[in-house]
Amino acid sequence: MKREHFGSYLKDHREALDLSISDVARILNRAPEHVDKIEQNKKIAPPELIKPWAKLLGLDFQEAQIKYLSEKIYQDLKNAPFNIEALEEVHHQLVAEQKQQQKLPDREVIIKQIHDYFENKALPVKKAWLFGSYARNEAHADSDIDILVRFQTPHHLDLWDYIGIIQDLEDLIRIKVDLVTESGLKDFAQPSVQRDKILIYERKATRAGAVETHDRSR
């Protein structure tokens, strides 16, 4: 499959508008020779020109930027050994960085949503704590919400009820939930959970302010 070079892409759209190289050069404040070399794919356009050039030719900026970056990466990698592997590594790094930069839901909003859910549902939950990365303010885009619960005893919840609570919470806060009971907490996890946990719900607490203190006690 024959690929369209970025310079050819610019040239085709310029000619479709019946503009000369001199017209483009004058508007972009560049020498005509410079514009011609870019259109002939003999020179890579400077990045600051892409947006005004796209505007001049009536191009979609996102499309033009993608074609420009693709051309630049292609020229940099086409003759390099292990170029495909390098491109895959860059892709993985960019995806990971973008996930890190995604805006996370506000922790206080999440805490209130979970508190209100337990407050309004007829569930045998005595206390609930947030632990893990959200409790430590170290969450990222892939982080789960870790919730530790203490059920009143005896209770009659079965496995399906337990799964239903998880699904309800995930539908509510739009984040994967890991719901752990005190009896189900592994021994090796006890120290870190006890250190990090934040009380977010206690039965009979009627005011939101009662959970906003984030008491770390039992």
N, C-alpha and C positions, 0 to 999 in steps of 0.2 A: 504494500500500500504506500503510495507516494504521499509524503507529508508536506504540508504547506508551511514554508518558512515564515517567520514573523514579518520580515521585510517585504516579502511578496504579498502578504495579507494587507499591509499598509498601502503598498503600491496599487493593488487592485481597487481598494476603496477610494484612494485618491483619484484614480483615473475615472472611476464611476461618477465622481462629483465634478469631473472636468477641471480639476485643479492642477496647476503645474508644480514641479518641484520647488521653483522659486516662490510660489505662493505659500507653500507649507513652510519653507525655510524662513520666510519673512515673519510669518505669524508666530512661529516657534522661536524666533530670534536665534537661528542657527545658520551656518553657511550652507548654501545649496549642495556643495560637495559632500558635506557631512550627512545630509538627508539622503542623498543619492546612494552613498555607501551603505546606509542602513537598509534602504529599499532593495539594494542588490545583494543583501545578506553578506556583505563584506565587513560589517561592523555591527556590534550589538548596541542597541539604543541605550542611552543612560536612563536609569529608572525614573528620574524626575520628569522625563518627557512623556511617559506613557499616558498619564491622565490628560494633559492638554492635547496630546496628539489624538487620543480617542475622542475627546470632545470636538475637536476640529473636524474629524471625519464622520462624526455622528455614530460612533461605535459604542457598544455597551462596554463600560469600563471593566467589569468583571471578566468578560470574554477576552478583552484585549490584554488584561493583566495575566490571565492564565496562559494565553498564547505566548506572551513575552517571557514569562518565567520558564515555560516549557522549552522555549528556544534557548534560553540562557543555560539551563541545566543540560540540555542536549549537547550544546557546543562544549560545555565544560567536561562532560563525561564520555562523549562518543568514542574517543580513542583511548580511554583509560582502562587499564586492566581491572577486572572485578567491578565494572561499572554498574551492572544490574544489582549486585549485592550491596554496593554502596548506596544506590538509590532506594533500595528496600530499607536499609538502616536509617536513612534520612526520613523516610516516610514514617517509620515506627517512632522516631524521636519527635517528629512534628505532631503526630497524633497524641502522644503522651503529654507533650507540653500544652497542647490545646485543652486537653482534659483537665490539666492542673489549673489552667487559667479560667475555666468555666466558673461562673458565679454560683457559689453554693447557697442552698436555702438557708435562711436565717435560723440560727440555732434556737433562739427564744421562741420563734414561731412554731418550730417543730415541737419543742417542749410543751407549749400550750396546747397544740393539737393532740398530742399523746395524752396529756393530763385530762383534757376535756373528753376524750374518747373513753377513758377508764371511768371518769366521773359520771358519764351519762349512760354507760352500758351496765346492765345488771350482771356484772361479772364478779366472781369471788376473788378479786385482786385486793390485797391489803396494802401493798406498797409496790412502787415501780421506780427503777433507777435507770438513768442513762449512763452507759460506760463506753469505753473504747475511744476511737478517734474523735467523735463528736463531743464527748465529754472533755477531752483534752484540748479541744480547739485545734486539732491537727487533721481534720477531715479533708478529703479531696473528692474529685468527681466520682471516683469508683467506690467510695466508702459506704459501708452498710451502716444502718442505725442499730446499735447494740442496746437492747433493753433487758434488764434483769427484773424479774417479777417474783413477788412473794404471794402465794395463794393462801387464802384462809383454809383451814382444815377442820372437818373433811369437806371436800367439794366433789362435784359430780361431772367435772369436765372430762371429756375423752379426747382422743387424738384429733378427731375431726373438729371439735370445738377449738382446740389449740391452733390448728391450721387456719381455722376461720378467723381467729384473732389476728394472726399474722397477715392474712390477706386483707382484712379490714384496715389495718394500720398502713400497709403498703399502698392500698388504694387512696388512703387519706393523705399521706405525706409524699407519695410518689418516689419513695426511696426503698430499696431492699431492706427488710427488717430481719434481724437475728434476735429472736425472743428466747431468752434463757431463764429457766426457773432456778431458784436457789439450790434445790436438790440436784439439778442437772449440771451445775457449774463444776468443771473439772478442777481437781486440786491444784494443778500447776497454774491455773488462771486466777486462783483466789487472790494472791497478793496484788496483782495489777488491777483487778476489778475493785477490790476494797479500796485501793489507793485512788482510783479515778472516778468512782461512781458518784453520780449526782442524783439526789432524790427529786423525782419529778411528779410523783403522785403518792398520796397517802389517803386511804379511805377515811371519810368523814371530814376531810379538808374541803371547805366550801368556797374559799376565796382563792382567786388566781394568785394573789400575793403570797399565799402560803407556800407555793412551790417556787416562786421567783427568787427566794433566798438561796436556792440550790444547796440545801443542806447535804453535806456528804456523810452524815451520820447514818446509823442504822435506823 
